Structure formats: structure tokens, C-alpha cells
Amino acid sequence: MKLLYILEISWRNLMSRKIRSAVTISGVIIGITTIVFLTSLGYGIEKMTTTQIASEQALKVLDVNVDESDIVAISEEHLAEIRNINDVAAVHAGIKIAGKVSNGLVKTDVIIKGYSRDFLEVSATDIYKGQQYIDSDENKILISTNALKLMNVDINDFTSADLEIEALASEVLSPSLTEGRAVPLGNYLVVGVIDDEESPFIVMPVEQIKDDLRVTNYNEVKVVVSDKTKVQEVRSAITKMGFTTAYLGDTITQITTIFVFFRYIIGGFGLIAMLVAILGMFNTLTVSLLERTREIGVLKANNATKKDIFLMFLSEALIISFIGGVLGIASGVASGKLVNFWFNFYALRSGSNPLALFYVPSVFVFLTVAVVSLVGFLTGLYPATRATKIKILDALKYE
Amino acid sequence: MKPKLEPIIKGSAIVKDFTIGKKQIRVLKGLDFEIEPGEFVMISGPSGCGKSTLMNVINGWEGPTGGELLVAGQDIYNMPPKDRINFMRKHIGMVHQAAFWVQSLSVIDNVAIPALLKGVSKSEARERGKELLKILGLEQFTHYKPADLSGGQQQRVSLLRSLVNNPMILLADEPTGNLDSKSSDILMNLFCAINAELGRTIVMVTHNVDLLDYATKVIYIKDGQILKIETKSAVCHKRPTGEDIGDILDLAKKNIIQIPREEEEEEERERAAVIK
């Protein structure tokens, strides 16, 4: 009850000096708005970048490499062993070999990728034009835009291409064939195009070419882990088998590290604004202390304890910082939304996709309220402590 | 002859020193005095004699350098500070020379301060304040800010504030010092009514010899020492002139007696126990 009364006196005091209180609270609001606006911009750009690089699903996928490991290819036995590792949800094996593609008189070197449909889905391969194949489809392939270009096929007329494909055998994948032997795979129709201007490749169901190429080993494997928190455990089990692994999460971690640094820099600018607000708050509380010296005397003369006086001044600081903090967060989020709305308005008009430039994690909101309250507490500590030390007689005589 | 009661305030060899610069000044030089329950005591003397210092020792603000002060049988300066504050909240009310306020609060909320700081609920504290304002016909000022009242009205509200916890001892430091003679008479008669009708002990510091007639005991101080203690029989014989003053006093006396107090009986018992 008494605490409520003390809070009421603090509130009334703030209300009795409305303009000064409003200016002080506005200072805190501006400080917090700046911090929230800049930091949410940092979070937003980071989120946008990382989600563009990897979906949630992609963060559960490990690539098993043979390029740098001491094992040259991945056998069926290796795959069985990997499937038996705890938390492995699925294993998709594929091959990648050199080959040639002819379209009439035009012939070009390409990379032939033998991937199941699941392999492609796990790789998050986007079909730019056309459609996906299904594993049982015969003589249907996907092709990169770069390969189409090399074969002088118009991208809008890719279905007209009738491609004759031959693979160059790899002893590692097909031990029964001589290295470099040309193996004709037959004629294929293009059902879909993958947007890749850098690399000429075709993709076909691995099951369709396994027999022709007598494939017994694989050189590309994707391991799907049941939970992304288990990825490191699965990863170390695969490493123990002698393979090296690549994980998209590593890239995300590197990007996140850069963005943490970026957030520190923009947060630093916000902190400067906050520091100015803190000085304003400190000044208000100190002036209030001087103005209310007599009142402190009155309360002490009416047997207010040191704790009562301390709480009264501290609660004023906390009220200012809490209101400033909450309104500052609201205003920071609103400013972000406004700028985003304005940005997307022009983006849509120019034909670009809308973006979420700002992102405020809920934990950041709670953290900001907590930090602002702590700052309020620390700012109020000095005037509150000084108020308790004022002697009744000095306070009552104070003019 | 009236039987001698156990003192409600007892000072033994009270000494108070102040250090000004490097110099130590002894303001109170070993004072011995006793104040019985229900007495109206004036502490009188010339300026600088130490009477206000003695008052500050009695109300718990300035600990004595030496000696012992008992209030209701308790050595208040041997209590932990928090206990002393709680004890004073319960037993002592104080009126100052100037009325001091929390300016952001209304009249009623200022009157209620001691009760609220004691932990009484807001509704009850306000109810008590309202009853007290009615006593002096000041209820129309309930929601005014204290600064809107005249000096006399402020001092009367200040007196009401000292009564809100229904203390058994009322201390007053030059309460009429800033008032004109009419306001001063009203206030003094209110003190008389509180003393005579409610039996509260009143200790007042004054340099105004005209006020000494209201007292049942006068402690004369000079140069930090008690010159003499005079016990008098005359009680509140001065009656202010003017109908309006008389009306206020009649209203006050009538209402003071009628104020229902939940704690009254309990405190009566405590008081009786202390006196025994």
C-alpha cells in the first residue's frame, strides 16, 4: 500500500511539471527509437540475407565431400553406414561426371548430374522455366541457362531441343569402365530450365543412367538431419568415417558474425542518442531533487523513512525510463514499418519484389525494456541516494 | 493536591553540542525535565537559548550528545532508526512555525501524509483527513492546493495533519510565529481544545510571553540551561473575541469529541499502561 502511495507521489510530481517531464521522456523516446530503428534495420538485413541463402530445411542438410577427403568415392556401404548414424533422417546420393551434349550440329561439353528428385528438393533447386521431372521419367532432363545458350537454344523455346547426350566414364564411379570412355546415354527432351549463367550442366534422374554407366559409387551425397541442433553430432560421425563435410550453417555463421559487428556499429550510434537522453534524465532528476528539498523535509518530518524517500526518487527515474522505453520501442518499430512501407511502395512500382527490411526479435524488445529500466535505475540511484542524506532541518530551511 | 503521574517525556542531563568550523559549541548544557501526560507545556526563552534544539531532540530529529530522553518510557535514541520512526509515527504529531507542504498534493492528501506513511490505506487516511477538515470547517478546501490557502488556514491544516495519526503527544515549534493575532488566537484555542477535551499532551516552543498563559507548565531556558520550571493552574482562560472565531472553536470542540476513532480504545489502554 505504502509503495503505491510513494509511486503516486512520484507520478503526481512528474505530472505537476508536465512540460519538463514530457521533454525528458521525449529524450528517452528519441534515444530508444534510434536504437530500435537502427538495430532492427541490422537484424532485418541480416535475416533477409540469411533466408535468401538458406531455408530452415537447408540448415538440416550436410554435404558429404570426396574432393578433399582421403576416400575417393562414396560406396553403397558408406551410404548404409551414414544412414545408421543417429538423427540421420535421409541420405540422398548423386553423381557428377563430365559429358557432351549435341543439338543437331552444335556440340558442347557439359557436366552431367545424376540426381533424384529428392536430391534436387534437398538442394533447394529452383526451376526457372518448365517443370521438374519425376524419378521414373525416361529421357527427360533439366538444363542450365548457360548450357542452353552454348547450344544456341532460345530459352523460351527449350522444349524444342532434342539433345543427344554422352557421358565420359569415371573409374572412380564406374570401376568396370575405362576412364574417359564415351558412353552414349541416348536422346533427351528438356522439361525444365535452371537459372545458372555460370555453369553448363544438365540434370537427370540418377536411376536412369546408373545402369548405362554401371555406377557403383557416388561422389555427391546429401545427408538430411532430423533436427538442425543435431547437425554437428552427425557431422563429427561422418568426419570420423574419413569424409569431409560442408554445411550451409558455416556460411550463415560467418555472415552472422559480420552482422553482429555491423549491429554493434549502428547500435553505437543509437547509444550516443541514448547517452544524451540519459544526461537529460539525470539533469531533470537532479533539478527535481533541488526543487523538492523542502518536500523531502516535509516527508521526513512526517516520519518518512530513508527507504521511502529513496524509492520515491528512484520510481520517478523508473517511470521516466519505462514510459520512454515502451514508447521508444513502439516508435522505433513504427518508424521501421513506415520506412519499409515507403520502400516497398516504390519497389512494387518499379517491378521489384517487396522486402522486409526491418526485423525486431521479441527478445530484443524485452532486452531493451530491461536495459532501459536498468539505465533508469542507475540514473536515479545518485539523486535518490542524495535525497535520503538530506537532513530534515536543512531541508525545511531550504529556500 | 493532584497525584503525580509517570512522565510521558523525561529528559535527564540532556547535552547537545554542535561543531561549527573547528569550534564546538554546547547548546544544551545538561537539561533535566519531566512532562506529565495531559500537560500543556511551553518551552520559553530568548532567541538562541536552545529551545528549538531541545524541541528537535524531543521529536527525534537531533540525537543528544549526552544524557537520556524517554518518550512514553522508551529511550528513543537507543532504538534502531526504523523502530524510532515507527514509534514517533504512532505517538507524536508535529506543527512547525511555517506550514510545509508537498506542493503537488491537494490539501486532503497533505493532511493524510502521516497516516499514509504509517501504512494506513488511502481511503481510510483520506476519510480521517476529511473528518479533521470538517472540524475546522475547512472541508471546502479539500481539493485545493495548499499554496491557495491563507497563512492562518495553512497553519490550521498543518495542525490537523499532526492529528491524523491521533498521537498522544503534540509538538509545536513557534506555530504562531508567522500568524496575525486573530489567526494566532484561533490556533492557540485549538491547541487548548485538543489538550483539554482530548487530553493530549502538548509541548510548544515559543518566544512570545503572551502565549504562556495557555500553558499548565512553562520551562524557561537561558543559555542552554533550565532557568526555572513553573507549574500553573490557569488553563486556556483566554477566549478570542469575534463571533466567527467562537463558531470555529465551538465546531472544533464539538467535532473533536465526536470523532470516532477505531484506535482510540486501544491507544487509551496503551496510554494507561505507560502511565502505570
Interface residues (C-beta under 8 A of the other chain):
Chain A: M1 K2 L4 Y5 I9 R12 N13 M15 S16 R294 E295 G297 V298 L299 A301 N302 N303 A304 T305 K306 D308 I392 L393 L396
Chain B: N56 W61 E62 P81 K82 I85 N86 M88 R89 M94 H96 A98 F100 W101 V102 Q103 S104 L105 I113 P114 L116 L117 K118 G119 S121 K122 R161
